[in-house]
């Protein structure tokens, strides 16, 4: 089997599931090496996953690396992605694409100029749960889409994350941290957002870390931690999203989509599986729908695997007399256009409240 070489930059909390799945779930991916500013952290992961520690520069120049997986903290996303693209590597980056739409657009344009693929997290929408929801919508089970509600409500990450401070800095907050999962699911299921209006609030100026090893540390909060937005989709549907690090408990659904013929309850978009629940006329309450696709377990890295398949398909198509047609090529769905569109929405929500105006979303997917 042909393999695509992966170089990983960033060995933080999220890296374990990526390393595990690259090594065990996706055989066409080959882990070439890893890098992190914290050499001790990189060494731990290299020993654990039988890999090699490189400097970032060495990894970017490694001839066997085809794709750079950028899982650094958000403040480094633009810089590391730019370095990788300039080195001729395809890039898959953790969410968000960058801290702002200007940097995001720069990266999308640079990738296009270089003839390289860029895309990023989340890839949960490629899993069995949301894929099944997509099919139900396309098959007409809820009719024409009227609207949607999405809620991500919790009380922050300082009770469990070992280094939660960056969640309260630029590029963090509940919208930039968790919003990508919810917005990506909404856009994938309902189409692009055309305009929005947002409201934001910072409920606490400081937060107390109660997790180890920083238990007892007070951290400053620099970003809004409770945000609500109204979304006007290009297809005319109206939606609402609320993300919060200030809510102790809630009983609202994760995502519901409303149509002329029924209601679709979408599973947690931070997971790959179900349950998928449907209510239409004639049903007494919601009915759970069997998942119609694979990857219902934690399949983080599925987007990188899809990117790799695109590269392998293109290589095969370009080979002499292979008989492959364009219609046979897999589509890279976790692509730069999608990640940029979600970034523009998130930035627009903050901007809308700051300027007290509706914000037009110019990008499309």
C-alpha positions in Angstrom: 0.0 0.0 0.0 1.2 3.5 -0.9 1.5 5.8 2.1 1.5 9.5 2.6 4.1 10.9 5.0 2.9 12.9 8.0 5.0 15.3 10.0 3.4 16.5 13.3 4.2 19.9 14.8 2.8 20.2 18.3 2.7 17.5 21.0 0.1 18.9 23.4 -3.0 17.5 24.9 -4.8 16.7 21.6 -1.8 15.0 20.0 -2.4 11.5 21.6 -5.5 10.8 19.6 -3.9 12.0 16.4 -0.8 9.9 16.9 -2.9 6.8 17.9 -5.1 7.0 14.9 -2.3 7.8 12.4 -0.5 4.7 13.7 -3.5 2.3 14.0 -6.6 3.5 12.2 -5.4 4.9 8.9 -2.9 2.6 7.2 -2.2 4.9 4.3 -0.8 7.5 6.7 2.9 7.1 7.8 4.2 9.1 10.8 7.6 10.4 9.7 8.4 12.5 12.8 7.3 15.1 15.2 8.4 18.5 16.6 7.5 20.7 19.6 9.1 23.8 21.2 9.2 21.7 24.4 11.7 19.1 23.5 10.9 17.0 26.6 7.3 16.8 25.6 8.3 15.8 22.1 10.6 13.1 23.4 7.8 11.6 25.5 5.5 11.4 22.5 8.2 10.1 20.2 9.0 7.3 22.6 5.3 6.5 23.1 4.5 6.3 19.4 7.8 5.0 18.1 8.7 8.1 16.2 11.6 10.5 15.8 12.0 14.0 17.2 13.0 16.7 14.7 13.3 20.5 14.9 10.5 22.3 13.1 12.9 23.3 10.4 14.1 19.7 9.9 10.6 18.4 9.7 9.6 21.0 7.2 12.5 20.0 4.9 12.2 16.3 5.4 11.8 14.7 1.9 9.4 12.0 3.1 6.9 14.5 4.7 4.0 15.2 2.4 1.5 16.7 4.9 2.2 18.8 8.0 -0.3 18.3 10.8 -0.2 21.6 12.7 -1.6 21.1 16.2 0.2 23.9 17.9 -1.8 26.4 20.0 -4.0 28.9 18.0 -1.6 31.8 18.2 1.0 29.8 16.2 -1.4 28.4 13.5 -0.8 31.1 10.9 3.0 31.1 11.3 3.5 27.3 11.2 1.0 26.9 8.3 2.8 29.6 6.3 6.2 27.9 7.0 4.9 24.6 5.9 3.3 25.9 2.7 6.5 27.8 1.8 8.4 24.5 2.3 6.1 22.9 -0.3 4.1 20.8 2.2 0.3 20.3 2.2 -1.2 21.4 5.5 -3.9 20.2 7.9 -4.3 22.4 10.9 -6.3 22.1 14.2 -9.1 24.6 14.6 -9.2 27.5 14.2 -7.5 28.1 10.8 -5.9 31.3 12.3 -6.7 34.0 14.8 -8.5 36.2 12.2 -9.9 36.1 8.7 -7.1 38.3 7.3 -4.5 35.6 8.2 -6.8 32.9 7.1 -7.3 34.4 3.7 -3.5 34.8 3.4 -3.1 31.1 4.0 -5.8 30.0 1.6 -4.3 32.2 -1.1 -0.8 31.0 -0.5 -1.9 27.4 -0.7 -3.6 28.1 -4.0 -0.6 29.9 -5.3 1.7 27.0 -4.4 -0.7 24.4 -5.8 -1.0 22.8 -2.3 -3.9 21.5 -0.2 -4.8 23.2 3.0 -7.6 22.2 5.4 -8.3 21.5 9.0 -10.3 20.5 12.0 -12.8 19.7 12.9 -13.3 16.5 10.9 -16.1 15.2 13.1 -18.6 16.0 10.4 -17.1 13.3 8.3 -18.1 10.7 10.9 -21.1 8.4 10.9 -23.4 10.7 12.9 -23.4 13.9 10.9 -23.0 12.0 7.6 -26.2 10.2 8.5 -27.9 13.5 9.2 -26.8 14.8 5.9 -28.3 11.9 4.1 -31.6 12.3 5.9 -31.8 15.9 4.8 -30.8 15.2 1.2 -33.4 12.4 1.1 -36.1 14.8 2.1 -37.0 13.4 5.5 -37.5 16.9 7.1 -38.5 18.7 4.0 -37.2 22.2 3.3 -35.0 23.5 6.1 -36.6 26.4 8.1 -34.1 26.9 10.8 -31.8 25.5 13.5 -30.6 25.9 17.1 -27.1 25.0 18.4 -25.9 25.1 22.0 -22.4 24.5 23.4 -22.8 25.3 27.1 -20.2 24.4 29.8 -18.2 26.0 32.6 -14.8 26.2 31.0 -11.8 24.0 30.8 -9.9 25.0 33.8 -11.2 22.1 35.9 -9.7 19.4 33.7 -7.1 20.8 31.2 -3.5 20.7 32.3 -2.7 24.1 30.7 -6.0 25.9 30.2 -4.8 29.5 30.1 -4.7 29.8 26.3 -8.5 29.1 26.2 -9.0 32.6 27.6 -6.6 34.4 25.2 -7.0 35.5 21.6 -8.0 32.5 19.5 -9.7 31.0 22.5 -13.0 31.5 24.2 -16.0 29.2 23.6 -16.7 30.4 20.1 -13.1 30.0 18.7 -12.5 26.8 20.7 -15.8 24.9 20.4 -17.7 26.9 17.8 -15.9 25.3 14.9 -17.5 21.9 15.7 -21.0 23.4 15.8 -20.6 25.9 12.9 -19.0 23.3 10.7 -21.8 20.9 11.3 -24.4 23.6 10.6 -22.8 24.8 7.4 -22.2 21.2 6.2 -25.9 20.3 6.8 -27.5 23.6 5.8 -25.1 25.5 3.5 -23.2 28.7 3.9 -24.1 31.6 6.2 -24.8 34.9 4.4 -25.1 37.3 7.3 -25.3 37.3 11.1 -25.8 39.4 14.2 -23.9 38.6 17.4 -23.8 39.4 21.1 -20.9 38.7 23.4 -20.2 38.9 27.1 -17.2 38.3 29.4 -18.7 37.1 32.7 -15.5 36.8 34.8 -12.3 38.8 34.6 -10.3 36.0 36.1 -10.7 32.2 36.3 -9.3 29.8 38.9 -7.5 26.7 37.7 -8.5 23.6 39.7 -6.8 21.0 37.5 -3.3 19.8 37.9 -0.5 20.8 37.7 -1.6 24.4 38.0 -4.3 24.0 40.7 -4.9 27.3 42.5 -3.5 29.6 39.7 -5.6 32.6 38.8 -5.6 33.5 35.1 -6.8 36.6 33.3 -9.6 36.4 30.8 -9.1 38.4 27.7 -11.9 37.2 25.5 -15.7 36.9 25.7 -16.9 33.7 27.3 -20.6 33.8 26.5 -21.7 34.4 22.9 -25.0 34.3 21.1 -25.6 34.8 17.4 -28.4 34.8 14.8 -27.4 33.3 11.5 -29.1 33.9 8.2 -28.2 31.1 5.8 -27.9 31.6 2.1 -30.8 29.2 1.5 -33.1 31.5 3.6 -33.1 29.4 6.8 -32.6 31.2 10.1 -30.4 29.8 12.9 -29.1 30.5 16.4 -25.9 29.5 18.1 -24.9 30.0 21.7 -21.5 29.0 23.1 -20.5 29.5 26.7 -17.8 28.8 29.3 -20.0 30.3 32.0 -22.9 27.8 32.3 -23.0 25.3 35.1 -25.6 23.0 33.6 -28.1 22.8 30.8 -30.7 20.5 29.3 -30.9 22.1 25.8 -30.0 19.9 22.8 -26.7 20.2 21.0 -28.1 20.9 17.6 -31.6 20.7 16.2 -32.5 21.4 12.6 -36.1 22.2 11.7 -37.8 21.5 8.4 -41.2 21.8 6.8 -41.8 18.0 7.4 -39.9 17.3 10.6 -37.2 17.9 13.2 -33.7 16.4 13.1 -31.7 16.1 16.4 -28.0 16.1 15.5 -25.5 14.3 17.8 -22.7 16.1 19.6 -20.6 17.6 16.8 -17.5 17.0 18.9 -18.0 13.3 18.4 -18.1 11.1 15.3 -21.1 8.9 16.2 -24.7 9.3 17.3 -27.4 9.2 18.4 -29.3 10.6 15.4 -32.9 11.3 16.2 -35.8 12.2 13.9 -39.3 13.4 14.5 -41.7 13.6 11.5 -45.5 13.6 11.2 -46.8 10.2 12.2 -44.0 9.5 14.7 -45.0 9.6 18.4 -41.9 11.5 19.6 -38.4 11.2 18.2 -37.1 8.0 16.6 -33.5 7.0 16.7 -32.1 6.4 13.2 -29.4 3.8 12.6 -26.1 5.2 11.5 -25.6 4.7 7.8 -21.9 5.3 7.5 -18.6 4.2 9.1 -16.3 6.0 11.6 -18.6 6.3 14.6 -15.8 6.0 17.2 -13.1 8.6 17.9 -11.7 9.0 14.4 -9.8 12.2 14.7 -7.5 12.4 11.8 -10.2 11.3 9.4 -9.7 14.7 7.6 -6.0 14.1 7.1 -6.7 10.6 5.8 -9.1 12.1 3.3 -6.5 14.7 2.3 -4.0 11.9 1.8 -6.5 9.9 -0.3 -6.9 13.0 -2.6 -3.1 13.1 -3.1 -3.0 9.4 -3.8 -5.9 9.6 -6.3 -4.2 12.5 -8.1 -1.0 10.5 -8.3 -2.8 7.5 -9.7 -4.8 9.6 -12.2 -1.6 11.3 -13.4 0.0 7.9 -14.0 -0.1 6.6 -17.6 -3.2 4.8 -18.8 -4.8 4.3 -15.3 -8.3 4.9 -16.6 -9.4 7.0 -13.6 -11.9 9.8 -14.3 -12.5 13.0 -12.4 -15.8 11.6 -11.1 -13.9 8.8 -9.4 -11.7 11.2 -7.4 -12.5 11.6 -3.7 -13.4 15.1 -2.6 -11.5 16.7 0.2 -14.3 18.0 2.4 -12.4 19.4 5.4 -10.9 21.9 3.0 -9.6 25.5 3.3 -12.8 27.1 2.0 -14.8 25.4 4.8 -12.4 26.2 7.6 -12.1 29.8 6.3 -15.9 30.3 6.1 -16.2 29.1 9.7 -13.4 31.4 10.8 -15.1 34.4 9.1 -18.4 33.5 10.9 -16.7 33.4 14.3 -14.9 36.6 13.8 -18.1 38.2 12.5 -19.9 37.3 15.7 -17.4 39.2 17.8 -17.3 42.1 15.3 -21.1 42.4 15.1 -21.4 43.1 18.8 -18.4 45.4 18.9 -19.9 47.5 16.0 -23.6 46.9 16.8 -24.2 46.0 13.2 -25.2 43.0 11.0 -22.2 41.4 9.4 -22.2 40.2 5.8 -20.3 36.9 5.4 -18.5 37.1 2.1 -16.9 33.7 1.8 -18.7 30.6 0.6 -17.9 26.9 0.7 
